[in-house]
C-alpha cells in the first residue's frame, strides 16, 4: 500500500458528496469549497461558485502542510475581493514552514463559520494491520497535542462494523448534541472505509446549533492502490507533491508517461549515487523490494523507488527502462551496480510484452552496462513469463552481460541478497 496525501479541497468535496447521498438527514455538510490556482480567473471562479460573493470567507494554502495559522497563512472573515488580493500577494512566492521551503500555488476558499469558544472538537481515523483506530477529543484545535492524554481511542476490527463501537463516553460533554456527533463519527468512518483512506483527520470540527457539521480543517491520505475500487468517489483525484519537493526532469518525464496510459509508472529518485537499482513490476512488490533492501541494512544504497504495473505497453516500458538506465549509468562506482528486475506473479500484465521493452533498452545501453560493471538479476512470473525470461537469458548471452534469471519457483525477493552478495556489500 502506498499512502498518498490529497488536498483538503478534494477531501472535503468527497465528504460532502457522500454525506449528501448517503446521510442527507443525519449529517449535513454542504461542502462549499473552491480551489484557486495560478491559472484561476477570479471572475470565472465567482461565476462557478456564487456563494463566494455572498458572505465572509476563509482562505488558506492547500499544499499538504499544516500549522498554517501559526505561520500566518490563514485569512479569516474576508470578502471575496480581499481574499483575491491576499492570494495574489502570496501566489508563486516562497515560504518556509518549519524546515521546508516551497512555493505557494494552491489556495482553498470556503465560508467563514463563526462558532463559540470551546466548541472545537477533534476526530481522526488511522488504519492498522488488523483494525482501524478512531481518535476523539472534545478539545480540538491548535492545542489538541497539549491535551493528547484526553483523546479517546476506539478500535474497529477489520472484520467488524463501526456500529459495534461505543463513542458515548468520549462524546458525553456534548449533551443533547451527542447523538448528532455519534451519527457523524459513524458516517465519517464509513466514508473512510469506502473511500480507500489510510489516514483521515478533522481538527477541528464544530457542531452548529441547527445540526450542521462543519469540518474546519481536514488532512487525508488515501491508499493509491484503491483507485479502481474508489474511482466513483474519488473522481479526478490529484496526488500533489509534498510541499517543497521539486521533481527532477526524469521524475517529471515518468509522471508524464504515467498520464498517457491507464497503466502505472512511478519513479522517485532517492540516491542517484546508490548502487542498488530496482525496476519492479507492481506497487505492492515495489514496497516489498524496498523493505527487503532496508531490512538487510542497505537503505543508503537504494537509488530509486518506483514501479511499472497495470500492463503498460512495450513502448511505455521501454521509455521507463531507458530513463532508469540513463540515471544508473551517469556515475561509476568501483563496486559496480546491480539492477533488480523484480516482481510478483502478474495477474494480467503480459510479462513477455513488458520485457520486450526492457530488452530493447538494455540492448541500447549495452556498452554503458559493461563500462559500469552492472549485474542484472531478474525474477518474474505471470502471463507469458517463460517467454519473457527466455528472452532475458538470450539477451545476456548475446550481449555478453551478466544476467541471472529466476521464475516463480524462486521466492520473490531472493534476488536481493544475491545481488548484494555480487556487490560484496552483504
Number of C-alpha atoms within 10 A of each C-alpha: 15 15 15 19 25 21 24 21 23 21 21 22 18 20 21 21 16 20 21 17 9 13 16 14 11 19 22 17 21 17 20 15 19 20 19 20 16 13 8 11 10 13 10 10 14 14 11 11 14 11 16 22 14 11 14 19 21 20 26 21 24 24 23 17 16 16 12 14 11 10 12 9 16 16 19 15 16 17 18 21 11 15 21 15 12 17 22 13 9 16 18 15 11 13 15 11 16 10 6 11 13 17 16 20 19 20 23 20 22 20 23 17 15 10 12 8 6 11 16 22 22 21 23 21 25 18 18 13 7 10 13 21 18 23 19 23 22 24 21 23 18 13 9 19 12 9 12 14 9 14 19 17 16 17 20 20 16 14 7 11 12 19 11 10 14 13 21 13 9 19 19 13 11 15 8 9 15 18 16 16 22 17 15 20 20 17 21 21 22 14 19 22 15 14 23 21 23 22 21 23 19 21 22 22 21 25 20 15 9 7 16 16 19 19 20 19 15 20 20 24 22 23 16 18 16 16 16 9 12 15 13 11 18 19 11 9 14 12 13 14 14 14 16 19 12 11 14 10 9 17 16 15 17 22 17 13 18 19 12 12 14 11 16 22 25 19 22 17 18 14 16 17 20 20 25 28 26 25 25 27 26 24 21 16 21 23 16 18 23 22 15 17 20 14 10 12 12 18 17 14 19 20 19 23 19 23 24 24 23 19 22 22 18 18 15 23 25 21 19 26 22 19 17 22 21 13 16 25 20 11 10 16 13 9 14 18 26 24 22 22 20 26 28 21 20 19 12 12 22 20 23 21 20 23 22 20 22 24 20 18 21 22 15 12 16 15 13 17 21 16 12 19 19 26 19 21 22 22 25 26 24 19 17 15 22 17 15 21 22 12 16 24 17 13 18 19 11 10 14 11 18 17 19 18 19 20 17 15 9 13 12 21 20 15 22 24 15 15 21 18 11 15 18 10 12 13
